[in-house]
């Protein structure tokens, strides 16, 4: 029986720190501290919607479900 070749979409891509801009890392770091988006926005001088966008992008890049998981993965990999 022939072996099936995995499609490139079936192979998980593990992001690297360089795949994240500094703002994404900053937002993840503050989210890991438990700060709400409004406080993160104030500290980084960003709009709250921009913080949400950075978090959403980081969550997608990491392939996780939420900001807590994203922060944990980033911290475990030494990015924060």
SEBAKOL-790264 format. One record per residue: chain; x negated, y, z negated of N, C-alpha, C in turn. Coordinates in pm, whole numbers, plus 32768, in hexadecimal, padded with zeros to 4 digits. Layout:
BEGIN
A_X_Y_Z_X_Y_Z_X_Y_Z
...
// end
This chain:
BEGIN
A_7FAB_7F8B_8000_8000_8000_8000_7FA6_807C_8000
A_7FC0_80DB_8058_7F6A_8151_8060_7F7B_81AB_7FE5
A_7F0B_81E1_7FBC_7F0E_823E_7F4B_7F3E_82C5_7F7D
A_7F8C_8305_7F2B_7FB8_838B_7F54_7F4E_83F0_7F2A
A_7F3B_8450_7F7D_7EDC_84BA_7F63_7F27_852B_7F1E
A_7EF5_855B_7EAB_7F3F_85C6_7E67_7F3F_8645_7EBC
A_7FB1_8686_7EBE_7FB9_8707_7F01_7F72_876D_7EAA
A_7F42_87D7_7EE8_7EFB_883D_7E9B_7F56_887C_7E34
A_7FD8_887C_7E4A_8034_88B3_7DE7_8044_8857_7D6F
A_801A_87D8_7D7B_8024_8779_7D0D_7FAC_877F_7CAF
A_7F43_87C3_7CD9_7EC9_87C9_7C8A_7ECC_884A_7C38
A_7ECA_883D_7BB2_7ECF_88B8_7B62_7E52_890C_7B73
A_7E65_898C_7B79_7DF6_89EA_7B83_7DDC_8A22_7AF9
A_7D63_8A11_7AC9_7D40_8A44_7A45_7D01_8ACD_7A58
A_7D44_8B35_7A29_7D0E_8BBB_7A3D_7C8F_8BD1_79EC
A_7C44_8C32_7A16_7BC9_8C58_79D3_7BDC_8CE5_799D
A_7B8D_8D0B_793D_7B97_8D8F_7901_7B92_8DFD_796B
A_7B43_8DEB_79D1_7B36_8E52_7A38_7BB7_8E63_7A88
A_7C15_8E05_7A7B_7C95_8E0F_7ABF_7CF4_8E72_7A7A
A_7CCC_8EA4_7A07_7D1F_8EFF_79B9_7CDE_8F89_79B2
A_7D2D_8FF0_79CC_7CF6_9077_79C0_7CE7_909A_792B
A_7C9C_9102_7910_7C84_9129_7885_7D07_914A_783D
A_7D64_918B_7881_7DE4_91AC_7842_7E30_912D_781B
A_7E2E_90C8_786F_7E72_904A_784C_7E34_900D_77D0
A_7DB0_900E_77C7_7D6D_8FD7_7750_7D8C_902B_76D5
A_7D8E_90AF_76E3_7DAD_9106_7672_7E3B_90EE_7640
A_7E99_90E3_769D_7F24_90CB_7678_7F32_9043_7633
A_7EF1_8FDD_7668_7EF6_8F58_762A_7EBA_8F5B_759D
A_7E4C_8FA3_758D_7E0B_8FAC_7509_7E6B_8FE8_74A3
A_7EAE_9054_74C8_7F0A_9095_746B_7F89_9042_7457
A_7FB5_8FFD_74BE_8028_8FA3_74B0_8006_8F31_7450
A_7F89_8F04_7455_7F5D_8E99_73FB_7F60_8EC7_736A
A_7F53_8F49_7354_7F5D_8F80_72CC_7FED_8F8E_729F
A_804B_8F70_72F8_80D8_8F75_72D5_811B_8FFB_72EC
A_80D7_9055_7333_8111_90D9_7349_817F_90D4_73B2
A_81E8_9123_739F_8251_912B_7406_8220_917D_747E
A_8264_916D_74EC_823C_91B3_7567_8231_924A_7551
A_828D_9283_7505_828B_9314_74EF_820C_9341_74A9
A_81DD_92F3_7448_8162_9315_7400_80E7_9300_745A
A_80E7_9295_74A7_807A_927D_7505_8070_92F1_7567
A_80E3_931B_759A_80E7_938B_75F9_80AE_9409_75BA
A_80D5_9426_753F_80A4_949E_74FC_800D_9498_74E7
A_7FDB_9426_74BB_7F4B_9419_74A1_7EF6_9423_751F
A_7F2B_93EF_758E_7EDD_93EE_760A_7F01_9462_7668
A_7F5B_94B9_763A_7F86_952C_768A_7FBF_94FF_7710
A_8017_949B_7708_805A_9465_777E_80F1_9470_776A
A_813C_9469_77D5_81CD_9460_77CA_81F1_93D4_779A
A_8260_93CA_7752_828A_9347_771F_82A5_92E5_7792
A_82DB_9316_7801_82F2_92C0_7875_8270_928B_78AF
A_8207_92DB_78A8_8183_92B0_78D9_814E_923F_7882
A_8163_924C_7800_8139_91E1_77A3_8183_9161_77C6
A_8206_916A_77DB_8254_90F3_7801_821E_90B6_7882
A_81FC_910B_78E2_81C6_90D9_7961_8140_9092_794D
A_80E8_90CD_78FD_8066_908C_78E3_807A_9006_789D
A_80D4_9002_783A_80EE_8F84_77F5_8129_8F1C_7854
A_8187_8F45_78A5_81C5_8EE9_7904_815E_8EB1_7966
A_8107_8F07_7997_809E_8EDB_79F4_8040_8E78_79B0
A_8017_8E96_7936_7FBC_8E3C_78ED_7FFF_8DB6_78D1
A_807E_8DB8_78AB_80C9_8D3D_7891_80CE_8CE7_790F
A_80EA_8D27_797F_80F1_8CDF_79FF_8069_8CA6_7A25
A_8000_8CF5_7A19_7F7A_8CC6_7A3C_7F50_8C4F_79E7
A_7F78_8C50_7968_7F51_8BE4_790D_7FAE_8B6B_7917
A_8020_8B7C_7955_807D_8B0D_7964_80BD_8AE4_78E1
A_80D2_8B45_7889_8111_8B2A_7808_819D_8B65_7806
A_81E5_8B50_7797_8270_8B7A_7790_8288_8C00_774F
A_822D_8C2D_76FA_8247_8CA9_76B2_81C5_8CED_7686
A_81D3_8D63_764C_815F_8DB3_7624_810E_8D71_75B5
A_8150_8D26_7560_810A_8CE1_74F3_80AD_8C77_752D
A_80E0_8C27_7589_808D_8BC1_75C9_801D_8C02_7619
A_803C_8C6F_765F_7FD6_8CB3_76AF_7F65_8CE5_7657
A_7F87_8D23_75E7_7F22_8D56_758C_7ECF_8CE4_7551
A_7F11_8C75_7530_7ECA_8C02_74F7_7E66_8BC8_755B
A_7E92_8BB7_75D7_7E3A_8B80_763F_7DC3_8BDD_7655
A_7DDF_8C5E_7662_7D73_8CBE_7679_7D11_8CC0_7604
A_7D45_8CB9_758B_7CED_8CB8_7515_7C9C_8C36_7511
A_7CDD_8BC4_752C_7C97_8B43_752C_7C26_8B3F_7592
A_7C37_8B88_75FF_7BCF_8B8C_7667_7B66_8BF8_764F
A_7B75_8C41_75E1_7B12_8CA6_75BC_7B1E_8D28_760A
A_7B93_8D44_7642_7BA5_8DBC_7692_7BD0_8E33_7640
A_7BFB_8E1D_75C6_7C2B_8E8A_7571_7BCC_8EA5_7501
// end
